[in-house]
Amino acid sequence: MNNCGISRWDNPREINRKLSHLTSLPIYEVTDEYYEDTILKYYDEKCAGSRKIYEEAKQYIPGGVQHNLAFNKPFPVCFDRAEGAYLYDRDGNRYIDFLQAGGPTILGSNYPAIRDAAIGLLNTCGPVTGLLHEAELMIARKIHQCMPNVEMFRMLGSGTESVMAALRISRIATGHKRIIKIGGGYHGWSDQMVYGLKIPGSRNLMESHGIPRKLFAYVDEVRPNDLNMLENFLRINRLRGGTAAVIVEPVGPESGTRPVARDYNQGIRRLCDMYGALLVFDEVVTGFRVALGGAQEYFDVVPDLTCFGKIVAGGFPGAGGVGGKKEYAGLMAAGVGTMKHKAYVGGTLAANPLSALAGYTAICEIEKTNACEKAGRAGDRLTDGLRKLIEQYSLPFVAYNQGSIVHLECTGAMSYDYSSYFIGKSAVGLLLNKDIMIARKESMERMGAAYMANGIVTLAGSRLYTSLADTDEVIDDALDRFEEVFRHVARTNKGVRK
């Protein structure tokens, strides 16, 4: 397999068994003494510049930050410089960067070849003209070369826009109405997709404030890794207008937080063919990260449509797009001349020359450097090291990875599942466990603060992305820092029903 970053596929049953055990126990977290005397002291003494910026930002920005990834306990750290495997904050502190901008910079932050290409374009064309630029062709052609299933590609502004376009195309192509998503999956923040986020079975009960319930009339949610439940919904939907698309994160919902069986996606492909639905792969995270040909190459599955984000702009803004078979992707250019309905999508800054060229350059560099495989090896090394530390300190934590996507579950805050055919049953389960989930989420954030104070940047304290820049020395240094945190972890009496 060409430039593949996944060397192994753990049994999801075993991972879920360990996660279930984790959530059955009281919370294990850093002690109050360590948190107050060491972690908070670090922020007070070493991050004064960040605190000053944050305090003023709260006056002008909702929550004090412009992006959810920046929310951290006890306050967001302000970063001034990014280079390879490292980030540097306003006060000059250096951190190992396992956030990698949420996943797109698999080459490492501020990669020289991408930066040079961007500077060259700014010196000649500028970032945007609103008209055709050759870089649009270059990235579309390159994506097709890497992912032959993507015969045509339309660049957009974000992963959220990409999913919106894919669902619109699916409804036109099939003449059906309903969309099925896998519970717990994240497909952006458009109205119809803020459904079943984070916790399978949550439907519109947790995050969908401000969205009228009627907007979810054509959205269904099924349990992860359950082909029987999926087929039952496909069968029922035949009587309710048909299923236009099944949309999945191929490594499992929320970037593999809920791992799936190795043959799960092939089963979904078979069911989509049986019931006349399109299969949409959300490769916003996995595209050009788990393999040069994406998760569809690794799983040997041909989706009808593929959603992109993050990496297709090489870490620059304007990162999104949708592509697939010509008969479907071509609907974005249909109209009176073709006698077909057109899937109306747009965006003035979509496919701007700067983002298109940065994305093209990034994909070329990923191919040239074998970045997927090398970042995947770093992910394996990090995961194996974390597992040894977990065993050494007799902790119930769970570490696993899909190549360069590494999961470190210390509280299991996102491991609950209330999937059911009945809304009332899901609501009761969520209500009964709401306080427990909140306590575990707060503990997860507390662990994230401890990692940050020890020079490690993570995504919410539970997910880590490795990159080409993560040498063995970087990973070993990170493991030493994790060990310092684990040394101060103790069992509490929080997080269980009394």
Helices and strands as residue ranges (DSSP letters): H 12-24, E 28-30, H 32-34, I 35-39, H 40-46, H 48-57, G 62-64, G 68-70, E 79-83, E 86-89, E 94-97, G 100-102, H 112-124, H 134-146, E 152-156, H 159-174, E 178-182, G 191-193, G 213-216, E 219-222, H 227-237, E 243-248, H 253-256, H 264-275, E 278-282, H 294-299, E 305-309, G 310-313, E 320-324, H 326-329, G 330-333, G 336-338, H 353-369, H 371-392, E 398-402, E 405-409, H 423-453, E 456-457, E 463-465, H 472-486, E 489-491
